Amino acid sequence: MWALTVWGWPNAAEAGTLRSPVPRLKRFLILFPLFLAGVIALGLGALFTCYPKVDAAEDREVPKDLAAVDRGGYLVDAVAACSTCHAERDWTRLGG
């Protein structure tokens, strides 16, 4: 009885007639792929229209003198602390 009321047939057991779930299944098998295709089309449309088209990055000369390397090391280690997450850790030491 409980399953009949949950699936949308509240009076089917009392009336003695039970409808087949086949029409609902056919409707689902037709509408679900259409819904899924619509969601995918909207996602791809948003992807190609919302993100800007940019040119390739220009070539730049990177300074290789000792002062520039030291400044980069300072920025990576002290300011941004990149090496806390993006470096190999020594788990044998306290703090890793």
C-alpha positions as CSV (number, residue, x, y, z in Angstrom):
1,M,0.0,0.0,0.0
2,W,2.7,2.5,1.0
3,A,4.7,2.0,-2.2
4,L,1.6,2.6,-4.3
5,T,0.9,6.0,-2.7
6,V,4.6,7.0,-3.0
7,W,4.7,6.3,-6.7
8,G,1.6,8.4,-7.4
9,W,-1.2,5.9,-7.4
10,P,-3.1,6.8,-4.2
11,N,-6.4,5.0,-4.9
12,A,-5.2,2.3,-7.2
13,A,-5.2,-0.4,-4.5
14,E,-8.7,0.5,-3.3
15,A,-10.1,0.7,-6.9
16,G,-8.6,-2.7,-7.8
17,T,-6.9,-1.3,-10.9
18,L,-3.2,-0.7,-11.1
19,R,-1.7,1.4,-13.8
20,S,1.4,0.3,-15.5
21,P,4.6,2.3,-15.0
22,V,5.6,1.8,-18.7
23,P,4.2,5.1,-20.0
24,R,6.1,7.0,-17.3
25,L,9.3,5.1,-18.1
26,K,8.9,5.9,-21.8
27,R,8.3,9.5,-21.1
28,F,11.4,9.6,-18.8
29,L,13.6,7.8,-21.4
30,I,12.6,10.4,-24.0
31,L,12.7,13.6,-21.8
32,F,15.8,12.9,-19.7
33,P,18.3,12.7,-22.7
34,L,16.7,15.9,-24.1
35,F,17.1,17.6,-20.7
36,L,20.7,16.4,-20.4
37,A,21.5,17.6,-24.0
38,G,20.0,21.0,-23.1
39,V,22.2,21.3,-19.9
40,I,25.3,20.3,-21.9
41,A,24.5,22.8,-24.6
42,L,23.9,25.6,-22.1
43,G,27.2,24.8,-20.4
44,L,29.2,24.8,-23.6
45,G,27.4,27.9,-24.8
46,A,28.3,29.7,-21.5
47,L,31.9,28.4,-21.7
48,F,32.5,29.7,-25.2
49,T,30.7,33.1,-24.8
50,C,31.6,34.1,-21.2
51,Y,35.3,33.5,-21.4
52,P,37.2,36.1,-23.4
53,K,39.4,35.2,-26.4
54,V,42.9,36.4,-25.6
55,D,46.0,36.5,-27.6
56,A,49.0,34.3,-26.8
57,A,51.4,35.6,-24.2
58,E,54.3,37.7,-25.4
59,D,57.8,36.6,-25.0
60,R,59.6,38.3,-22.2
61,E,63.3,38.4,-21.2
62,V,63.7,37.1,-17.7
63,P,66.5,38.7,-15.7
64,K,69.1,36.2,-14.6
65,D,71.3,38.3,-12.3
66,L,71.8,37.4,-8.7
67,A,69.7,40.3,-7.3
68,A,66.6,39.2,-9.3
69,V,67.0,35.6,-8.2
70,D,67.3,36.6,-4.6
71,R,64.3,38.9,-4.9
72,G,62.3,36.0,-6.4
73,G,63.4,33.7,-3.5
74,Y,62.3,36.3,-1.0
75,L,58.9,36.7,-2.6
76,V,58.4,32.9,-2.8
77,D,59.6,32.1,0.7
78,A,58.8,35.1,2.8
79,V,56.0,37.1,1.2
80,A,53.7,34.6,-0.5
81,A,54.9,31.5,1.3
82,C,54.5,29.4,-1.8
83,S,56.9,26.7,-0.6
84,T,54.7,25.8,2.3
85,C,52.3,24.0,0.0
86,H,54.1,23.7,-3.3
87,A,57.4,22.1,-2.3
88,E,58.5,18.7,-1.0
89,R,58.4,18.5,2.8
90,D,60.8,16.8,5.2
91,W,58.3,14.9,7.4
92,T,61.2,13.7,9.7
93,R,61.6,17.3,11.0
94,L,59.1,19.1,13.3
95,G,56.7,21.1,11.1
96,G,57.4,19.2,8.0
